[in-house]
């Protein structure tokens, strides 16, 4: 049971890290990354449709 819980927590942490890295990279004016992002529906879904995180990140950035 501990292994399953640890694996689930690991999955959530990795997803959040990927979410944050993608959001930071979107801000950089790198043409190669911007083109890759536009061609990747998975990356776009992670950034735009992640429940709670997307909304909270926008509010956090606007408040700063």
N, C-alpha and C positions, 0 to 999 in steps of 0.2 A: 504494500500500500504506500509506503514512503517513496519507493521508486517511481510510482505512478504520479504522485503529488509533485515530486521533484521534477519529473519530466514535464508536467503541465506548467509549472512555474517557469522552467527554462524556456519553454515555447513562448509564453507570454512575454518574458523579458526580451528574448530575441526579436519578437515582432515589434515591440516598442522601440528597440534600438534601430531596427530597419526603418520604422516610421520616422523617427527623429532624423536619421541620416538622410533619408530622401527629402525631407522638408528642408534641411539645411542646404543640400546640394541644389535644390530648385532655385534657391536665392542667388547662387553663383552664376555669373554670365559665361558659362562654359558651353559652347555650341554643341560639342560632342555629347555632353550629358543631357542637354535640353532635347536634342534630337532623339536620344535613346529613351528618355522619359516619355516623349510624345508617342513613340512607337510601342510602348509597353502598357497594355491595358491593366496588367497586374499592378505595376508601380502606381499608375494613376488611381486605381481602386484603393490601394493601401493609403495613399495620401488623402483622397477625397471622401472615402466612404467608411473609414474606420470609426465605429461608434464611439462617442464620448471624446476620444483623443483629438480628432480633427477640430471639433467645436471648441474644446478647451484650449487647444494650441492657438487658434485664431484669437480667442478672447485674451489669452496671455500675451500674445504679441501686440495686440492693440492697446493693452493696458500699459505696456512698457514704454 
